[in-house]
Amino acid sequence: MTAALTRLFGMQNLALAEDVVQDAFCRALELWPRRGVPPNPAAWLMTTARNRALDVIRQQRTASTFAPEIARLLDSEWTAAALVDEAFTPALIRDELLRMIFACCHPDLPESAQIALVLNILCGFGAPEIAAAFLERRSAIEKRITRGKKVLASTSRLTDLRAGDLAPRLAAVHRTLYLLFNEGYHGSSSRGVVRAQLCEEAIRLVTLLGEHEATAVPATFALGALMLLHAARLPARLDAAGDLIALWDQDRQRWDRDRIAQGRALLDRSASGTALSSYHVEAAIAAVHVGAASVAATDWRAIVELYDQLMVIAPSPVVALNRAVSLAERDGPPAGIAALQELDGDDRLAAYPFFPAARGELESRLGRTEAAARYFEEALRLARNDGERRFLERKLERLRS
C-alpha cells in the first residue's frame, strides 16, 4: 500500500503515504470490532487508504508548490480515482514493491540503513522490533531510518526498473535480503532463537525479484533457492517448547518437502550463465544437506569442497567455522579442532556462542569431558537469548550425566 501510494505522490511524500496507510489500519481497529471484519479486508484497507489519500491531496492542492502533477491528477475526480485504482492492481503492486526495494538500497546509504529501511517500509517493522532483531539501541535505529528517508526524499520518483542504475543496486538488494533471512533463521535477537517472520518476509521479497524480468538473474534464483532450502528445515528446528534442535538431532521427516522441491527448482534455474555467486555455493551446500537421509549419509566430502570454494568467493570467519565443523565430519574431530584453532583470536567470533560450542562438541566426541565443559560454559556466557541458553545448558547436562 505504501509503495503504491508513493508511486502516485512521489518519494518526497513517502511520509504522507505511510501516514494514510497507518490511518487505514487505525480505522480498521476502530470499526471492525463493532461492524465485523469485511469480506475482503485487504480491499477495504486499500480503499480506505485511497480515500484518505485523496482527501489529503485535496487539502494540500492549493498550498502545494512542489507537485504540479498532483494538481493535474485532481483536474478530474474520475481520472484521480482511476489512477489510484490502477495503482492497486496485483501486477503493479509487485512492481511498486520492487521499486521500493531498490529505492531503499540507495547507493548513498550504508548497508545498515538499507536493511533498516527495508524492514521498516516494506516489512512494516517498527524501530523497537528492528533494534531487538539486531541488538542495537532503539534511538540508533530511529536515527538510521530518519536519515535514510531523507535520502529517499531527495528522489522525486521510485527507482525505474529499466534504469541503468538497477544493476549496481541489485547486489545490495541481494545482500540486504540475505541478511534479513539470516537474522530470522539464526536468531541473534534476544526475542528468540528463530524468527520465522523475518524468513518469510525475505522469501516473499526475493520471490518478487524472481518474477520481474529485469531482476530475474541467476544470483536471484540462487538466493531464493538458498532461502527455501533452509526454510524447509524450520519445522524441525525447534521443539514443542520453542528450543533449538541441532541439525544432527532433527527429525528429517518434518522437513518441508514442497519447499525442498521449490528450492531445487530455483537452484537449477540459477545454473544459467557463467557467474558464480556465494549464494550459488551456499544453496548447493543446503541442497546436499536436505538430500541426505541422515547425518551419516551426508556427503561431507562434497560439503567441505563447497566450503573451500566459498572461502575463495566470500571468505568469512563464520564460513571458516562451518567448514571446520564439516571437516570434522569428514576427517574426524582432530581435523576439525585443528581448523578451529586457526580461528582463535578472530575478534569477529569473540561474541559468537557457537564458536566455543563447536569446540566443545568436538572435545566431547574425543572423550575430553572437562575441556568440553569449559567450552560449553564459555558458549553459555555468550548466549544471546533464552533459546540458545537452554540449548547449551542441555549440552552441559548431557556431558555431565
N, C-alpha and C positions, 0 to 999 in steps of 0.2 A: 504494500500500500504506500509506504513512504517513498519507495523508488519510483512508483508510477506517478505520484503527485509531484515529485521533484522533477520528473521529466517535463511536466507542464509549467511549473513555476520557475525552473532554473536552479542550479546548485546554490546560488546566493540565498535562496529561500528554503534551504534544507530544514532549518529550524521551524519554519512555518508548516512544512509538510509533516514533520514529526509531531507538532502541536495538534494538528487536526486529526491525526491518527490517534493520538492519546485521547483527544476529546471523544472520538467514536467509541473507544473501549470503555471510557468512563461512563458514557451514556448507556452502553450495554449493561454495565454493572448496576446502573441505577434502574433501568427499565425491565431487564429480563427477569429478575426475581419476582416482579409484580405481574408482568404480562406473559411470562413464559419465554423460552428460547425460540426464536423464529425458525421456520422450516429450513432456511438456508442462512446460517449465522454469518458465513463469510460474505455473502452478497449484502446482508443487512449492514455489516460493518463498513464495507466499501461504499455503499450508498450513503450512509451517514457521514462518512469522511468526505465524500464528494460534495454533498450538500453544504457541509460546514466550510469546505474549501471555497466553494462559490460565494458563500456569504462573506468570507474574509476578503476575497478578491474584490467584491463589490464595495466593501468598506474602504479598501485601500486604493481603489481605482483613481479617485481624484487626487490623492496625495502621492501616488506613485510616480516617480520620475525615472526609475531605472528599468522599467519593463514595459515598453510600448506594445510588445506582443500580447501582454495581458489585456490591454485596452482593446486590441483587435479581437481577442478571444471573446470579449464580452459585447462586441458590437451586435451580436445576435444571441439571444438566450438559447435558441435551438442549437446554434453552432457550438456554443460553450458546452452544453450538455452532451452533444455528440462526441466532441473531442475527449471529454473526460470519460465517457463510456468506453470509447475506443482504447483509452489508456489501461483499462482493466481487463482486456481480453487476455486469455491464457498465454498466447504466443508473445504478446507484448510484455506481459508481466515477466516472462523468462528473460527477455532482452533487457528490461529495466533493471532486474536484479544483476545481470551480468555487467551492465554499465556501472552500476553502483559498486560492484566488487572491484572493478578496475579503477574507479574513482577513489575508493578507499586505499588502494595500493599506489597512491600518488608518489612519484619518484622523489619529491621534496620531503617526504615523511620517512622517519626511521621505521624499521620493521616493527618495533614495539607499538608505535602509533597506528600502523596499518592494521595490526591484529586487533587492537582495541576498537578501532572504527568498525571493522567487520563484525565483531561481537556485538557492538552497541547498535549499529544501524541495521545490519542485515539479520542478526540473530535475536535482537531485542533484549540483550542482557544489559542491566544497569551497572554503574560503576562499582557498587559493592560486590556484585557477582563476579565481575572481571577481576577485581582486586583479590577476591578469595581464590579464584582459579589460578592466579599467577603469583600468589603470596606477596602482593605488593600493597602499599597503603592506598586507601580509597582516594585520598586527596591527590596522590600522584596520578592515578588513573583518570580522575576528573580533569586534571590539567592537560593530560595527554589527549583526551577526547576533545576538549575545547580547542586546543591548538590545532588538532587535526581538522576539525570542522572549519576553522578559519582558513586553512589552506584550501579545503574543498570549495569554500565560498568564493575564492578568487577565480573559479572557473564558472562560466555562465551556464554551461550545459554538462550533462554527463558525458563521460568519455565515449567517443564514437567508436564502435566496434570495428569499423573499417579503417580507422586512422592509423597512421604509421607508428604511433607510439604504443600500439597494443602489444606487439611482440616483446619490447623491453619490459613491460609491466607483467607479462604473463608469468615469468619466473617468480616474481614477487607474490603474485596471486597464488601460485602453486605452493610456495613456501608458507604463506600465511595459513592456507587451508590445511597443510600438513601439520603445522604446529597446533592448530586448533584441534585436529583429530587426536594428536598425541597427548595433548593436555587432558582430553576426555578419557583416553584409553589407559594411560599410565598413572593418572590421578595424583599429581603433586599437590593438588589442592587439599587444604585441611578439611574440606567438606566431604571428602570421600575418596576411596581408592580408585573408583571408576566413576566417570560422569558420562553415562551413555548419551545424554542430551547433546553434549558437545560433539560426540562422534557422529550422531545423526545429522546435526547441522552441517558438519564438514562434508558428509556424504551427499547431502542434499545440494550443497553449493558446487561440489566438484561434478555432480551429475549435470547441473546446468551448463558447466563448461563443456562437457562432452556432447551436449545436444546442439551446440552452436557451431556452425562450420568454421568460424574464424578461430575458435579455441579448441576444437576437437583435434588435437595433435597427439602424437604418441605419448608424450610426457603426461598429458592429462589423463589418458586411459590408464597409464601405468600407476599414476597416483590413485585413481579410482579403484583399480584392482587391489592395490595395497590396503586401502581403507576397508574394502569389502571383505577381503580375506582375513584381516584382523578382526573386523566386527563380527564375522561368522563365529568367532570363538567367545564372544561376550556372554552368551547364555550359560557357558560353563566356567566362566572366570570368577564368579562369586558364588558362595554357598548361600543357604537359606537365611543365614544371619547377616549376609552382606559382606562376608570376609573373603579376602583374596585366596584364590586357588591357583597354585603354580601350574604351568603347562604340564609338568611331569605327572600331576595328580588329577588333571581334568578328565571328566567323562566325555570322551570324544563323540559319543552318540548324541550329545546335546548340542554339538556344533550345528550351525545353521547351514544345511546343505544347499538351499536355494542361493544364499549369498556366496557360498563357495563357488557354485556354478557361474554366478554372475561375475565374480572376481576373476575366475579363469578365462571367461569370455573376453573381459576387458584386457587381461594380460595378453591374450592372443592378438587383440586389435592393436596393442601398443607395440607389437613387433615390427610394424612397417617402418620404413626409413632406416637411416644408419646411426642416428643419435642414440646414445645410451645414457640415461639419467640415473641418478641414485634411486629414484622411485622404481625404475625397472628392476634393479637388483634387489631392493627390499621386498618388492612384490614377489619376485622369484623365490626369495627365502621363505616368505609366508606361504607360498604355494607348496613348497617342499613339506613344510610342517603340516598343512591341512591334508596333504595327500598320504600321510603316514598313518597306519592303523594304531601305532603305539610309539612311545619314545624309543624303544629298542629297534623298531622297524624304520626309524627315520634315517634318511640318507645324510648322515652327518658329514661325510666327505664332501658332498655337493654343497652343503651349507657353509662349511669352512672355506671352500673355494669361492663361494659367492661373497662371503665377508672379506676375503682377500681382495676381491675386485672392488668392493665397496670402500675399502681403506685407500684404494688408489683414486677413486672418483670423488669420494666425500669423506675423508678421514675425520674421525671424532673420537673422544675418549669412550663414549657410550658404545659406538660401533666396535672399538677395540675390546671393550668389556664383553660384549655379546660374542665376539669372535673367540675370546678366551674360554668362555663357557662352552661353546660349541667344540672347541679344540679338546677340552676335557672329555667330552662325549666321544670324540673320535679316537683320541690317543691316550686317554686316561687322565685322572686327576693331577698327577705331577706336571704334565704338559700344560694343563690349564693354570695351575698355580704359577708356573714359570712365566706364562703370558700375563697373568695378573700382577706379578711382581714388577714387571716393566712399566706398569701404570702407577705404581706407588709414587706419591709426591705430586701427582697431577691435581692442581687446585680445582679444576673443573669437576672432579669427582669427590672432592672433600666433603660435600654435604649430601652425597647421593647414597642412600642407605643400602642399595642393592650391590654396591661395590664391596663393602666388607661382608655382606650377606653371601655373595658368590664365593668369597674366600672361605667363609665358614662352612658352606656346603661341601666344598672340595676337601677341606681338612677333615670333616666328619666322615667322608667316604673312605679316607685313609685310616680311620680309627683314632685320629688325634683329637680326642674329645675336648680336652682343656683348651687347646688352641682354637678349635671351632667355636667353643662357647665364648671366648674373648671376642671373636669377630662378630658373632651374632649379637653380643651385648653392645658392641660399637654401633652396629646397624640399628639396634633398637633405640639408641640415643639419638640417631639421625632421623627416625621415622617421622613422616610429615602429616600423618593422620591416624585416626584410631584403627582403621583397617590395616594399615601397614604394621602398626604396633601389635595387634592381635596375631597377625601372620607370623611375625618374628618371635613373639612370645611362644607360639605353638612350636616353632622350630627349636627353641631352647628347651621347652618341656620334653619334647621327644628325645633330645640329645641327652638330657639328664635322667631320663627314666630307665 
